Amino acid sequence: MVAIEENGSFGSRTPVLTTASRAGRAASMFWNVNAVTRLSFARAGEVLASFEPGLSEPSADEEVVAALAGLDWRDHRDCTEKGLVAVERFTGRGLSAEDLAEFDRRGVAYRISDRG
């Protein structure tokens, strides 16, 4: 499953991450116009790490560490893009231009509840 959320932060919240990861892995890269970010990783219904890249330390979970390997968080340029790379590494799924065009073409949306 791939979710794109505009103007919200439900996907970065613990209840949503735990539910989305019950049968595998889930990751979220949140950002807003105020340059606030949150990068989160969950597996098997458990949040492994959730932090603001460059401002706090991630967990020591091996798979989270591997997803973050080589990404320079001290350099704040391209923070969103680096976070999306980490999400792709962790989940094994990224988004292509074709994916985004297909989402737009279908115009399908579902409300994500913060209740899990």
N, C-alpha and C positions, 0 to 999 in steps of 0.2 A: 504494500500500500504506500502511496505517496500522497502527502498532504501539503498543500500550499495555503497559507493563511495570511490574508492581507488585513492589516490594521487590527491585530489582536496578538495575544501571547498565550493562548490556551495550550498550544502545542509544547510549550516549554515548562508547563506545570506538572508537578509530580503525579497527580491522579491520571492525567492523560498519558504521560510517558509510561507509567506502570501498566495501564490497560493496553496501550499500543504494543508493548513489548512482551506481553504474556506468552506468546508463541514464538518468540525470537528476539530480534533487536529493534530498537527505535532510537533515533537521534533527532535533535532539534537545533537549528541555528536561528536564533531570534535577533532582530535588530530593529531599531526605530530611527526616526529623523533626528533624535537627540544624541545619536551615537551610543546608545545603551545597547549592549549585546548580552546574550546568554547562550552558551553552548552546553548541551545536555546529552547524556548517553544513558540508555537503559537496556537491560537484558533480562529476560525471563521474569518480568514483573517487578524488577528492582532497579531503581535509579542508581547508576554507578558513579556519575559525576554530573554536576551542574554548576557552572561558574562563568564569570565574565572573563573572556580570554585576555590575557595580559595583565589582569588585575588580581587574580587569585589563582591558587594552585588546583589543578585537576586531581582526580583520584589516582591511586597507584595501580588500578586495574590494568592488567597487561594489554588487553584489547583497546582500552582507551589510550594508553600510552602509545601503542602502535599507530592508532589513528592520528595522533598529534605529532608523530615523529617528523622532524625536519621542518616543521612550520614555525617560523620566527615570530613569536607573539610580542617580543620587545619592540618590533617595528609595527606600529599601529596601522600602517597603510595596508589596504586590502584585507582587513580583518574579517569582513563578511565572507569574502571569497575563500580565505583560509579555513574558516569555520565550515563552509560548505564542502570543502575538500575533506575535512575530518569526518563529516557526516557521511560522505560517500564511501570513504575508506571503512568506516565502522559498519555501515549497513550493507555495503556491497552494491549500492544502487545510487546512481547520480541522475541528474536531469539534463537532457539534451534540448537544443532549440526545438527539435521536432516534438518532444514531449510537451513543452510549454505551449506550442501552437495547437496541439491536440487538446490540451486542457481548455484552452481558450475557445476552440471550435465547438467543443461539446457543451461548454457553458454549464457544467454540472457542479453543484456545490452541496455540501452537507454541513450542518451545524455541528461543531465539536463542543461537547459539554465539558465543563471543568469538574464535573462530578465523577469522572472516570467511567 
